[in-house]
Amino acid sequence: MVETRQFNFNRRALQSDLNQAFVDSDVYHDDDPNEIWKVWKNIFLSIVDKHAPLRQRQVRSNYNPWITAEIKNLGNR
C-alpha cells in the first residue's frame, strides 16, 4: 500500500483557502522560526488535505523491465 494524493481539484478554491488561512493566522508574528514553520506546515497540510486528501492505493507488483520472458523461463527450469 502507498499513500497518494489526487491532484484533480479546484485550484482557485485551494488558493482562496490558503490566502484566507494565512491572512487570518498570526503565523508571521512569532520570533521562533521553528514555531513559525510548525504552524505554517499545519495550516498548509490541513487545507491540502481538504482539497487533495491522502488515499491508500494497492500496489500490484514492481515492474522490472530488465526481467524478460527469456530470463523467467531460465529460472523455471
mmCIF file of the N, C-alpha and C atoms, coordinates in Angstrom:
data_MODEL
# 
_entry.id   MODEL 
# 
loop_
_atom_site.group_PDB 
_atom_site.id 
_atom_site.type_symbol 
_atom_site.label_atom_id 
_atom_site.label_alt_id 
_atom_site.label_comp_id 
_atom_site.label_asym_id 
_atom_site.label_entity_id 
_atom_site.label_seq_id 
_atom_site.pdbx_PDB_ins_code 
_atom_site.Cartn_x 
_atom_site.Cartn_y 
_atom_site.Cartn_z 
_atom_site.occupancy 
_atom_site.B_iso_or_equiv 
_atom_site.pdbx_formal_charge 
_atom_site.auth_seq_id 
_atom_site.auth_comp_id 
_atom_site.auth_asym_id 
_atom_site.auth_atom_id 
_atom_site.pdbx_PDB_model_num 
ATOM 1   N N  . MET A 1 1  ? 0.845   -1.179  0.000   1.00 0.00 ? 1  MET A N  1 
ATOM 2   C CA . MET A 1 1  ? 0.000   0.000   0.000   1.00 0.00 ? 1  MET A CA 1 
ATOM 3   C C  . MET A 1 1  ? 0.891   1.244   0.000   1.00 0.00 ? 1  MET A C  1 
ATOM 4   N N  . VAL A 1 2  ? 0.486   2.225   -0.766  1.00 0.00 ? 2  VAL A N  1 
ATOM 5   C CA . VAL A 1 2  ? 1.179   3.503   -0.786  1.00 0.00 ? 2  VAL A CA 1 
ATOM 6   C C  . VAL A 1 2  ? 0.143   4.607   -0.624  1.00 0.00 ? 2  VAL A C  1 
ATOM 7   N N  . GLU A 1 3  ? 0.581   5.730   -0.080  1.00 0.00 ? 3  GLU A N  1 
ATOM 8   C CA . GLU A 1 3  ? -0.303  6.880   0.054   1.00 0.00 ? 3  GLU A CA 1 
ATOM 9   C C  . GLU A 1 3  ? -0.049  7.836   -1.095  1.00 0.00 ? 3  GLU A C  1 
ATOM 10  N N  . THR A 1 4  ? -1.133  8.264   -1.741  1.00 0.00 ? 4  THR A N  1 
ATOM 11  C CA . THR A 1 4  ? -1.029  9.212   -2.837  1.00 0.00 ? 4  THR A CA 1 
ATOM 12  C C  . THR A 1 4  ? -2.072  10.305  -2.637  1.00 0.00 ? 4  THR A C  1 
ATOM 13  N N  . ARG A 1 5  ? -1.931  11.352  -3.412  1.00 0.00 ? 5  ARG A N  1 
ATOM 14  C CA . ARG A 1 5  ? -2.935  12.410  -3.420  1.00 0.00 ? 5  ARG A CA 1 
ATOM 15  C C  . ARG A 1 5  ? -3.525  12.513  -4.815  1.00 0.00 ? 5  ARG A C  1 
ATOM 16  N N  . GLN A 1 6  ? -4.797  12.774  -4.891  1.00 0.00 ? 6  GLN A N  1 
ATOM 17  C CA . GLN A 1 6  ? -5.458  13.011  -6.166  1.00 0.00 ? 6  GLN A CA 1 
ATOM 18  C C  . GLN A 1 6  ? -5.441  14.507  -6.409  1.00 0.00 ? 6  GLN A C  1 
ATOM 19  N N  . PHE A 1 7  ? -4.578  14.962  -7.296  1.00 0.00 ? 7  PHE A N  1 
ATOM 20  C CA . PHE A 1 7  ? -4.441  16.390  -7.533  1.00 0.00 ? 7  PHE A CA 1 
ATOM 21  C C  . PHE A 1 7  ? -5.362  16.874  -8.645  1.00 0.00 ? 7  PHE A C  1 
ATOM 22  N N  . ASN A 1 8  ? -6.570  16.396  -8.638  1.00 0.00 ? 8  ASN A N  1 
ATOM 23  C CA . ASN A 1 8  ? -7.588  16.847  -9.579  1.00 0.00 ? 8  ASN A CA 1 
ATOM 24  C C  . ASN A 1 8  ? -8.617  17.629  -8.760  1.00 0.00 ? 8  ASN A C  1 
ATOM 25  N N  . PHE A 1 9  ? -8.348  18.931  -8.549  1.00 0.00 ? 9  PHE A N  1 
ATOM 26  C CA . PHE A 1 9  ? -9.178  19.731  -7.659  1.00 0.00 ? 9  PHE A CA 1 
ATOM 27  C C  . PHE A 1 9  ? -9.295  21.142  -8.216  1.00 0.00 ? 9  PHE A C  1 
ATOM 28  N N  . ASN A 1 10 ? -10.129 21.927  -7.590  1.00 0.00 ? 10 ASN A N  1 
ATOM 29  C CA . ASN A 1 10 ? -10.338 23.314  -7.993  1.00 0.00 ? 10 ASN A CA 1 
ATOM 30  C C  . ASN A 1 10 ? -9.181  24.158  -7.440  1.00 0.00 ? 10 ASN A C  1 
ATOM 31  N N  . ARG A 1 11 ? -8.291  24.575  -8.314  1.00 0.00 ? 11 ARG A N  1 
ATOM 32  C CA . ARG A 1 11 ? -7.101  25.310  -7.882  1.00 0.00 ? 11 ARG A CA 1 
ATOM 33  C C  . ARG A 1 11 ? -7.454  26.673  -7.300  1.00 0.00 ? 11 ARG A C  1 
ATOM 34  N N  . ARG A 1 12 ? -8.466  27.307  -7.833  1.00 0.00 ? 12 ARG A N  1 
ATOM 35  C CA . ARG A 1 12 ? -8.859  28.620  -7.297  1.00 0.00 ? 12 ARG A CA 1 
ATOM 36  C C  . ARG A 1 12 ? -9.392  28.507  -5.882  1.00 0.00 ? 12 ARG A C  1 
ATOM 37  N N  . ALA A 1 13 ? -10.137 27.446  -5.621  1.00 0.00 ? 13 ALA A N  1 
ATOM 38  C CA . ALA A 1 13 ? -10.659 27.234  -4.270  1.00 0.00 ? 13 ALA A CA 1 
ATOM 39  C C  . ALA A 1 13 ? -9.508  26.963  -3.293  1.00 0.00 ? 13 ALA A C  1 
ATOM 40  N N  . LEU A 1 14 ? -8.528  26.174  -3.717  1.00 0.00 ? 14 LEU A N  1 
ATOM 41  C CA . LEU A 1 14 ? -7.359  25.913  -2.877  1.00 0.00 ? 14 LEU A CA 1 
ATOM 42  C C  . LEU A 1 14 ? -6.612  27.210  -2.597  1.00 0.00 ? 14 LEU A C  1 
ATOM 43  N N  . GLN A 1 15 ? -6.366  27.996  -3.624  1.00 0.00 ? 15 GLN A N  1 
ATOM 44  C CA . GLN A 1 15 ? -5.645  29.254  -3.458  1.00 0.00 ? 15 GLN A CA 1 
ATOM 45  C C  . GLN A 1 15 ? -6.405  30.207  -2.550  1.00 0.00 ? 15 GLN A C  1 
ATOM 46  N N  . SER A 1 16 ? -7.700  30.259  -2.715  1.00 0.00 ? 16 SER A N  1 
ATOM 47  C CA . SER A 1 16 ? -8.526  31.130  -1.879  1.00 0.00 ? 16 SER A CA 1 
ATOM 48  C C  . SER A 1 16 ? -8.456  30.701  -0.413  1.00 0.00 ? 16 SER A C  1 
ATOM 49  N N  . ASP A 1 17 ? -8.570  29.406  -0.165  1.00 0.00 ? 17 ASP A N  1 
ATOM 50  C CA . ASP A 1 17 ? -8.495  28.899  1.210   1.00 0.00 ? 17 ASP A CA 1 
ATOM 51  C C  . ASP A 1 17 ? -7.128  29.164  1.825   1.00 0.00 ? 17 ASP A C  1 
ATOM 52  N N  . LEU A 1 18 ? -6.064  28.975  1.036   1.00 0.00 ? 18 LEU A N  1 
ATOM 53  C CA . LEU A 1 18 ? -4.714  29.241  1.547   1.00 0.00 ? 18 LEU A CA 1 
ATOM 54  C C  . LEU A 1 18 ? -4.537  30.717  1.875   1.00 0.00 ? 18 LEU A C  1 
ATOM 55  N N  . ASN A 1 19 ? -4.967  31.585  0.965   1.00 0.00 ? 19 ASN A N  1 
ATOM 56  C CA . ASN A 1 19 ? -4.850  33.026  1.209   1.00 0.00 ? 19 ASN A CA 1 
ATOM 57  C C  . ASN A 1 19 ? -5.600  33.425  2.477   1.00 0.00 ? 19 ASN A C  1 
ATOM 58  N N  . GLN A 1 20 ? -6.815  32.933  2.605   1.00 0.00 ? 20 GLN A N  1 
ATOM 59  C CA . GLN A 1 20 ? -7.638  33.288  3.769   1.00 0.00 ? 20 GLN A CA 1 
ATOM 60  C C  . GLN A 1 20 ? -7.026  32.756  5.057   1.00 0.00 ? 20 GLN A C  1 
ATOM 61  N N  . ALA A 1 21 ? -6.522  31.533  5.020   1.00 0.00 ? 21 ALA A N  1 
ATOM 62  C CA . ALA A 1 21 ? -5.953  30.926  6.232   1.00 0.00 ? 21 ALA A CA 1 
ATOM 63  C C  . ALA A 1 21 ? -4.729  31.689  6.706   1.00 0.00 ? 21 ALA A C  1 
ATOM 64  N N  . PHE A 1 22 ? -3.882  32.092  5.787   1.00 0.00 ? 22 PHE A N  1 
ATOM 65  C CA . PHE A 1 22 ? -2.664  32.777  6.198   1.00 0.00 ? 22 PHE A CA 1 
ATOM 66  C C  . PHE A 1 22 ? -2.916  34.234  6.552   1.00 0.00 ? 22 PHE A C  1 
ATOM 67  N N  . VAL A 1 23 ? -3.946  34.830  5.995   1.00 0.00 ? 23 VAL A N  1 
ATOM 68  C CA . VAL A 1 23 ? -4.321  36.191  6.400   1.00 0.00 ? 23 VAL A CA 1 
ATOM 69  C C  . VAL A 1 23 ? -4.892  36.165  7.815   1.00 0.00 ? 23 VAL A C  1 
ATOM 70  N N  . ASP A 1 24 ? -5.689  35.157  8.113   1.00 0.00 ? 24 ASP A N  1 
ATOM 71  C CA . ASP A 1 24 ? -6.336  35.050  9.422   1.00 0.00 ? 24 ASP A CA 1 
ATOM 72  C C  . ASP A 1 24 ? -5.389  34.569  10.530  1.00 0.00 ? 24 ASP A C  1 
ATOM 73  N N  . SER A 1 25 ? -4.256  33.969  10.159  1.00 0.00 ? 25 SER A N  1 
ATOM 74  C CA . SER A 1 25 ? -3.380  33.413  11.192  1.00 0.00 ? 25 SER A CA 1 
ATOM 75  C C  . SER A 1 25 ? -2.353  34.443  11.640  1.00 0.00 ? 25 SER A C  1 
ATOM 76  N N  . ASP A 1 26 ? -1.749  34.142  12.759  1.00 0.00 ? 26 ASP A N  1 
ATOM 77  C CA . ASP A 1 26 ? -0.673  35.002  13.263  1.00 0.00 ? 26 ASP A CA 1 
ATOM 78  C C  . ASP A 1 26 ? 0.670   34.284  13.124  1.00 0.00 ? 26 ASP A C  1 
ATOM 79  N N  . VAL A 1 27 ? 0.787   33.485  12.068  1.00 0.00 ? 27 VAL A N  1 
ATOM 80  C CA . VAL A 1 27 ? 1.974   32.665  11.869  1.00 0.00 ? 27 VAL A CA 1 
ATOM 81  C C  . VAL A 1 27 ? 3.240   33.515  11.733  1.00 0.00 ? 27 VAL A C  1 
ATOM 82  N N  . TYR A 1 28 ? 3.133   34.703  11.183  1.00 0.00 ? 28 TYR A N  1 
ATOM 83  C CA . TYR A 1 28 ? 4.324   35.519  10.934  1.00 0.00 ? 28 TYR A CA 1 
ATOM 84  C C  . TYR A 1 28 ? 4.656   36.473  12.080  1.00 0.00 ? 28 TYR A C  1 
ATOM 85  N N  . HIS A 1 29 ? 3.940   36.364  13.180  1.00 0.00 ? 29 HIS A N  1 
ATOM 86  C CA . HIS A 1 29 ? 4.158   37.262  14.309  1.00 0.00 ? 29 HIS A CA 1 
ATOM 87  C C  . HIS A 1 29 ? 5.011   36.633  15.408  1.00 0.00 ? 29 HIS A C  1 
ATOM 88  N N  . ASP A 1 30 ? 5.474   35.430  15.181  1.00 0.00 ? 30 ASP A N  1 
ATOM 89  C CA . ASP A 1 30 ? 6.308   34.742  16.167  1.00 0.00 ? 30 ASP A CA 1 
ATOM 90  C C  . ASP A 1 30 ? 7.777   34.984  15.824  1.00 0.00 ? 30 ASP A C  1 
ATOM 91  N N  . ASP A 1 31 ? 8.637   34.936  16.817  1.00 0.00 ? 31 ASP A N  1 
ATOM 92  C CA . ASP A 1 31 ? 10.070  35.145  16.598  1.00 0.00 ? 31 ASP A CA 1 
ATOM 93  C C  . ASP A 1 31 ? 10.842  33.838  16.400  1.00 0.00 ? 31 ASP A C  1 
ATOM 94  N N  . ASP A 1 32 ? 10.257  32.734  16.783  1.00 0.00 ? 32 ASP A N  1 
ATOM 95  C CA . ASP A 1 32 ? 10.926  31.438  16.693  1.00 0.00 ? 32 ASP A CA 1 
ATOM 96  C C  . ASP A 1 32 ? 10.664  30.813  15.320  1.00 0.00 ? 32 ASP A C  1 
ATOM 97  N N  . PRO A 1 33 ? 11.685  30.667  14.463  1.00 0.00 ? 33 PRO A N  1 
ATOM 98  C CA . PRO A 1 33 ? 11.459  30.116  13.132  1.00 0.00 ? 33 PRO A CA 1 
ATOM 99  C C  . PRO A 1 33 ? 10.939  28.681  13.150  1.00 0.00 ? 33 PRO A C  1 
ATOM 100 N N  . ASN A 1 34 ? 11.306  27.910  14.152  1.00 0.00 ? 34 ASN A N  1 
ATOM 101 C CA . ASN A 1 34 ? 10.793  26.542  14.249  1.00 0.00 ? 34 ASN A CA 1 
ATOM 102 C C  . ASN A 1 34 ? 9.293   26.535  14.525  1.00 0.00 ? 34 ASN A C  1 
ATOM 103 N N  . GLU A 1 35 ? 8.844   27.432  15.366  1.00 0.00 ? 35 GLU A N  1 
ATOM 104 C CA . GLU A 1 35 ? 7.412   27.541  15.663  1.00 0.00 ? 35 GLU A CA 1 
ATOM 105 C C  . GLU A 1 35 ? 6.646   28.053  14.444  1.00 0.00 ? 35 GLU A C  1 
ATOM 106 N N  . ILE A 1 36 ? 7.221   29.010  13.743  1.00 0.00 ? 36 ILE A N  1 
ATOM 107 C CA . ILE A 1 36 ? 6.586   29.533  12.520  1.00 0.00 ? 36 ILE A CA 1 
ATOM 108 C C  . ILE A 1 36 ? 6.426   28.414  11.508  1.00 0.00 ? 36 ILE A C  1 
ATOM 109 N N  . TRP A 1 37 ? 7.491   27.636  11.321  1.00 0.00 ? 37 TRP A N  1 
ATOM 110 C CA . TRP A 1 37 ? 7.433   26.526  10.365  1.00 0.00 ? 37 TRP A CA 1 
ATOM 111 C C  . TRP A 1 37 ? 6.368   25.512  10.768  1.00 0.00 ? 37 TRP A C  1 
ATOM 112 N N  . LYS A 1 38 ? 6.306   25.153  12.033  1.00 0.00 ? 38 LYS A N  1 
ATOM 113 C CA . LYS A 1 38 ? 5.337   24.165  12.504  1.00 0.00 ? 38 LYS A CA 1 
ATOM 114 C C  . LYS A 1 38 ? 3.902   24.634  12.258  1.00 0.00 ? 38 LYS A C  1 
ATOM 115 N N  . VAL A 1 39 ? 3.620   25.897  12.590  1.00 0.00 ? 39 VAL A N  1 
ATOM 116 C CA . VAL A 1 39 ? 2.277   26.435  12.390  1.00 0.00 ? 39 VAL A CA 1 
ATOM 117 C C  . VAL A 1 39 ? 1.950   26.528  10.897  1.00 0.00 ? 39 VAL A C  1 
ATOM 118 N N  . TRP A 1 40 ? 2.901   27.037  10.095  1.00 0.00 ? 40 TRP A N  1 
ATOM 119 C CA . TRP A 1 40 ? 2.689   27.183  8.660   1.00 0.00 ? 40 TRP A CA 1 
ATOM 120 C C  . TRP A 1 40 ? 2.397   25.827  8.015   1.00 0.00 ? 40 TRP A C  1 
ATOM 121 N N  . LYS A 1 41 ? 3.222   24.816  8.383   1.00 0.00 ? 41 LYS A N  1 
ATOM 122 C CA . LYS A 1 41 ? 3.053   23.475  7.827   1.00 0.00 ? 41 LYS A CA 1 
ATOM 123 C C  . LYS A 1 41 ? 1.696   22.884  8.206   1.00 0.00 ? 41 LYS A C  1 
ATOM 124 N N  . ASN A 1 42 ? 1.268   23.045  9.446   1.00 0.00 ? 42 ASN A N  1 
ATOM 125 C CA . ASN A 1 42 ? -0.030  22.516  9.876   1.00 0.00 ? 42 ASN A CA 1 
ATOM 126 C C  . ASN A 1 42 ? -1.180  23.173  9.127   1.00 0.00 ? 42 ASN A C  1 
ATOM 127 N N  . ILE A 1 43 ? -1.104  24.485  8.948   1.00 0.00 ? 43 ILE A N  1 
ATOM 128 C CA . ILE A 1 43 ? -2.152  25.192  8.199   1.00 0.00 ? 43 ILE A CA 1 
ATOM 129 C C  . ILE A 1 43 ? -2.177  24.692  6.760   1.00 0.00 ? 43 ILE A C  1 
ATOM 130 N N  . PHE A 1 44 ? -1.016  24.651  6.128   1.00 0.00 ? 44 PHE A N  1 
ATOM 131 C CA . PHE A 1 44 ? -0.929  24.237  4.730   1.00 0.00 ? 44 PHE A CA 1 
ATOM 132 C C  . PHE A 1 44 ? -1.446  22.823  4.525   1.00 0.00 ? 44 PHE A C  1 
ATOM 133 N N  . LEU A 1 45 ? -0.984  21.877  5.355   1.00 0.00 ? 45 LEU A N  1 
ATOM 134 C CA . LEU A 1 45 ? -1.401  20.487  5.187   1.00 0.00 ? 45 LEU A CA 1 
ATOM 135 C C  . LEU A 1 45 ? -2.880  20.273  5.469   1.00 0.00 ? 45 LEU A C  1 
ATOM 136 N N  . SER A 1 46 ? -3.447  21.024  6.412   1.00 0.00 ? 46 SER A N  1 
ATOM 137 C CA . SER A 1 46 ? -4.885  20.861  6.676   1.00 0.00 ? 46 SER A CA 1 
ATOM 138 C C  . SER A 1 46 ? -5.709  21.308  5.473   1.00 0.00 ? 46 SER A C  1 
ATOM 139 N N  . ILE A 1 47 ? -5.268  22.346  4.790   1.00 0.00 ? 47 ILE A N  1 
ATOM 140 C CA . ILE A 1 47 ? -6.002  22.817  3.615   1.00 0.00 ? 47 ILE A CA 1 
ATOM 141 C C  . ILE A 1 47 ? -5.773  21.884  2.421   1.00 0.00 ? 47 ILE A C  1 
ATOM 142 N N  . VAL A 1 48 ? -4.546  21.417  2.244   1.00 0.00 ? 48 VAL A N  1 
ATOM 143 C CA . VAL A 1 48 ? -4.277  20.472  1.160   1.00 0.00 ? 48 VAL A CA 1 
ATOM 144 C C  . VAL A 1 48 ? -5.054  19.175  1.393   1.00 0.00 ? 48 VAL A C  1 
ATOM 145 N N  . ASP A 1 49 ? -5.142  18.722  2.637   1.00 0.00 ? 49 ASP A N  1 
ATOM 146 C CA . ASP A 1 49 ? -5.923  17.515  2.944   1.00 0.00 ? 49 ASP A CA 1 
ATOM 147 C C  . ASP A 1 49 ? -7.393  17.692  2.589   1.00 0.00 ? 49 ASP A C  1 
ATOM 148 N N  . LYS A 1 50 ? -7.903  18.905  2.714   1.00 0.00 ? 50 LYS A N  1 
ATOM 149 C CA . LYS A 1 50 ? -9.295  19.184  2.364   1.00 0.00 ? 50 LYS A CA 1 
ATOM 150 C C  . LYS A 1 50 ? -9.504  19.086  0.852   1.00 0.00 ? 50 LYS A C  1 
ATOM 151 N N  . HIS A 1 51 ? -8.568  19.628  0.075   1.00 0.00 ? 51 HIS A N  1 
ATOM 152 C CA . HIS A 1 51 ? -8.730  19.687  -1.378  1.00 0.00 ? 51 HIS A CA 1 
ATOM 153 C C  . HIS A 1 51 ? -8.160  18.478  -2.109  1.00 0.00 ? 51 HIS A C  1 
ATOM 154 N N  . ALA A 1 52 ? -7.114  17.872  -1.574  1.00 0.00 ? 52 ALA A N  1 
ATOM 155 C CA . ALA A 1 52 ? -6.475  16.707  -2.194  1.00 0.00 ? 52 ALA A CA 1 
ATOM 156 C C  . ALA A 1 52 ? -6.135  15.697  -1.102  1.00 0.00 ? 52 ALA A C  1 
ATOM 157 N N  . PRO A 1 53 ? -7.130  15.000  -0.588  1.00 0.00 ? 53 PRO A N  1 
ATOM 158 C CA . PRO A 1 53 ? -6.900  14.098  0.545   1.00 0.00 ? 53 PRO A CA 1 
ATOM 159 C C  . PRO A 1 53 ? -5.982  12.923  0.180   1.00 0.00 ? 53 PRO A C  1 
ATOM 160 N N  . LEU A 1 54 ? -5.302  12.429  1.205   1.00 0.00 ? 54 LEU A N  1 
ATOM 161 C CA . LEU A 1 54 ? -4.469  11.243  1.028   1.00 0.00 ? 54 LEU A CA 1 
ATOM 162 C C  . LEU A 1 54 ? -5.355  10.028  0.819   1.00 0.00 ? 54 LEU A C  1 
ATOM 163 N N  . ARG A 1 55 ? -4.912  9.154   -0.080  1.00 0.00 ? 55 ARG A N  1 
ATOM 164 C CA . ARG A 1 55 ? -5.652  7.919   -0.339  1.00 0.00 ? 55 ARG A CA 1 
ATOM 165 C C  . ARG A 1 55 ? -4.673  6.749   -0.313  1.00 0.00 ? 55 ARG A C  1 
ATOM 166 N N  . GLN A 1 56 ? -5.155  5.628   0.168   1.00 0.00 ? 56 GLN A N  1 
ATOM 167 C CA . GLN A 1 56 ? -4.357  4.407   0.172   1.00 0.00 ? 56 GLN A CA 1 
ATOM 168 C C  . GLN A 1 56 ? -4.561  3.703   -1.168  1.00 0.00 ? 56 GLN A C  1 
ATOM 169 N N  . ARG A 1 57 ? -3.468  3.330   -1.797  1.00 0.00 ? 57 ARG A N  1 
ATOM 170 C CA . ARG A 1 57 ? -3.544  2.615   -3.068  1.00 0.00 ? 57 ARG A CA 1 
ATOM 171 C C  . ARG A 1 57 ? -2.795  1.300   -2.950  1.00 0.00 ? 57 ARG A C  1 
ATOM 172 N N  . GLN A 1 58 ? -3.359  0.279   -3.545  1.00 0.00 ? 58 GLN A N  1 
ATOM 173 C CA . GLN A 1 58 ? -2.722  -1.029  -3.581  1.00 0.00 ? 58 GLN A CA 1 
ATOM 174 C C  . GLN A 1 58 ? -1.732  -1.056  -4.742  1.00 0.00 ? 58 GLN A C  1 
ATOM 175 N N  . VAL A 1 59 ? -0.519  -1.480  -4.455  1.00 0.00 ? 59 VAL A N  1 
ATOM 176 C CA . VAL A 1 59 ? 0.483   -1.638  -5.491  1.00 0.00 ? 59 VAL A CA 1 
ATOM 177 C C  . VAL A 1 59 ? 0.474   -3.096  -5.896  1.00 0.00 ? 59 VAL A C  1 
ATOM 178 N N  . ARG A 1 60 ? 0.231   -3.354  -7.165  1.00 0.00 ? 60 ARG A N  1 
ATOM 179 C CA . ARG A 1 60 ? 0.097   -4.735  -7.609  1.00 0.00 ? 60 ARG A CA 1 
ATOM 180 C C  . ARG A 1 60 ? 1.437   -5.460  -7.684  1.00 0.00 ? 60 ARG A C  1 
ATOM 181 N N  . SER A 1 61 ? 2.385   -4.884  -8.343  1.00 0.00 ? 61 SER A N  1 
ATOM 182 C CA . SER A 1 61 ? 3.689   -5.528  -8.431  1.00 0.00 ? 61 SER A CA 1 
ATOM 183 C C  . SER A 1 61 ? 4.722   -4.490  -8.835  1.00 0.00 ? 61 SER A C  1 
ATOM 184 N N  . ASN A 1 62 ? 5.952   -4.858  -8.650  1.00 0.00 ? 62 ASN A N  1 
ATOM 185 C CA . ASN A 1 62 ? 7.041   -3.995  -9.083  1.00 0.00 ? 62 ASN A CA 1 
ATOM 186 C C  . ASN A 1 62 ? 7.386   -4.351  -10.523 1.00 0.00 ? 62 ASN A C  1 
ATOM 187 N N  . TYR A 1 63 ? 7.404   -3.374  -11.381 1.00 0.00 ? 63 TYR A N  1 
ATOM 188 C CA . TYR A 1 63 ? 7.738   -3.584  -12.780 1.00 0.00 ? 63 TYR A CA 1 
ATOM 189 C C  . TYR A 1 63 ? 9.252   -3.560  -12.925 1.00 0.00 ? 63 TYR A C  1 
ATOM 190 N N  . ASN A 1 64 ? 9.791   -4.640  -13.431 1.00 0.00 ? 64 ASN A N  1 
ATOM 191 C CA . ASN A 1 64 ? 11.233  -4.758  -13.653 1.00 0.00 ? 64 ASN A CA 1 
ATOM 192 C C  . ASN A 1 64 ? 11.467  -5.016  -15.137 1.00 0.00 ? 64 ASN A C  1 
ATOM 193 N N  . PRO A 1 65 ? 11.716  -3.981  -15.917 1.00 0.00 ? 65 PRO A N  1 
ATOM 194 C CA . PRO A 1 65 ? 11.826  -4.162  -17.369 1.00 0.00 ? 65 PRO A CA 1 
ATOM 195 C C  . PRO A 1 65 ? 13.015  -5.019  -17.795 1.00 0.00 ? 65 PRO A C  1 
ATOM 196 N N  . TRP A 1 66 ? 14.002  -5.186  -16.928 1.00 0.00 ? 66 TRP A N  1 
ATOM 197 C CA . TRP A 1 66 ? 15.170  -5.978  -17.287 1.00 0.00 ? 66 TRP A CA 1 
ATOM 198 C C  . TRP A 1 66 ? 14.914  -7.478  -17.137 1.00 0.00 ? 66 TRP A C  1 
ATOM 199 N N  . ILE A 1 67 ? 13.802  -7.840  -16.505 1.00 0.00 ? 67 ILE A N  1 
ATOM 200 C CA . ILE A 1 67 ? 13.466  -9.261  -16.387 1.00 0.00 ? 67 ILE A CA 1 
ATOM 201 C C  . ILE A 1 67 ? 12.570  -9.612  -17.571 1.00 0.00 ? 67 ILE A C  1 
ATOM 202 N N  . THR A 1 68 ? 13.170  -10.253 -18.544 1.00 0.00 ? 68 THR A N  1 
ATOM 203 C CA . THR A 1 68 ? 12.457  -10.599 -19.776 1.00 0.00 ? 68 THR A CA 1 
ATOM 204 C C  . THR A 1 68 ? 11.820  -11.974 -19.645 1.00 0.00 ? 68 THR A C  1 
ATOM 205 N N  . ALA A 1 69 ? 11.000  -12.331 -20.629 1.00 0.00 ? 69 ALA A N  1 
ATOM 206 C CA . ALA A 1 69 ? 10.373  -13.649 -20.645 1.00 0.00 ? 69 ALA A CA 1 
ATOM 207 C C  . ALA A 1 69 ? 11.437  -14.734 -20.710 1.00 0.00 ? 69 ALA A C  1 
ATOM 208 N N  . GLU A 1 70 ? 12.516  -14.470 -21.426 1.00 0.00 ? 70 GLU A N  1 
ATOM 209 C CA . GLU A 1 70 ? 13.602  -15.452 -21.537 1.00 0.00 ? 70 GLU A CA 1 
ATOM 210 C C  . GLU A 1 70 ? 14.241  -15.717 -20.175 1.00 0.00 ? 70 GLU A C  1 
ATOM 211 N N  . ILE A 1 71 ? 14.489  -14.679 -19.413 1.00 0.00 ? 71 ILE A N  1 
ATOM 212 C CA . ILE A 1 71 ? 15.078  -14.832 -18.078 1.00 0.00 ? 71 ILE A CA 1 
ATOM 213 C C  . ILE A 1 71 ? 14.120  -15.596 -17.167 1.00 0.00 ? 71 ILE A C  1 
ATOM 214 N N  . LYS A 1 72 ? 12.845  -15.291 -17.259 1.00 0.00 ? 72 LYS A N  1 
ATOM 215 C CA . LYS A 1 72 ? 11.864  -16.014 -16.444 1.00 0.00 ? 72 LYS A CA 1 
ATOM 216 C C  . LYS A 1 72 ? 11.841  -17.497 -16.781 1.00 0.00 ? 72 LYS A C  1 
ATOM 217 N N  . ASN A 1 73 ? 11.923  -17.811 -18.086 1.00 0.00 ? 73 ASN A N  1 
ATOM 218 C CA . ASN A 1 73 ? 11.918  -19.218 -18.497 1.00 0.00 ? 73 ASN A CA 1 
ATOM 219 C C  . ASN A 1 73 ? 13.160  -19.950 -18.004 1.00 0.00 ? 73 ASN A C  1 
ATOM 220 N N  . LEU A 1 74 ? 14.292  -19.270 -18.000 1.00 0.00 ? 74 LEU A N  1 
ATOM 221 C CA . LEU A 1 74 ? 15.515  -19.888 -17.492 1.00 0.00 ? 74 LEU A CA 1 
ATOM 222 C C  . LEU A 1 74 ? 15.391  -20.193 -16.002 1.00 0.00 ? 74 LEU A C  1 
ATOM 223 N N  . GLY A 1 75 ? 14.698  -19.366 -15.260 1.00 0.00 ? 75 GLY A N  1 
ATOM 224 C CA . GLY A 1 75 ? 14.513  -19.582 -13.839 1.00 0.00 ? 75 GLY A CA 1 
ATOM 225 C C  . GLY A 1 75 ? 13.537  -20.700 -13.523 1.00 0.00 ? 75 GLY A C  1 
ATOM 226 N N  . ASN A 1 76 ? 12.691  -21.048 -14.482 1.00 0.00 ? 76 ASN A N  1 
ATOM 227 C CA . ASN A 1 76 ? 11.679  -22.093 -14.250 1.00 0.00 ? 76 ASN A CA 1 
ATOM 228 C C  . ASN A 1 76 ? 12.161  -23.483 -14.616 1.00 0.00 ? 76 ASN A C  1 
ATOM 229 N N  . ARG A 1 77 ? 13.391  -23.634 -15.057 1.00 0.00 ? 77 ARG A N  1 
ATOM 230 C CA . ARG A 1 77 ? 13.902  -24.965 -15.471 1.00 0.00 ? 77 ARG A CA 1 
ATOM 231 C C  . ARG A 1 77 ? 14.214  -25.831 -14.322 1.00 0.00 ? 77 ARG A C  1 
# 
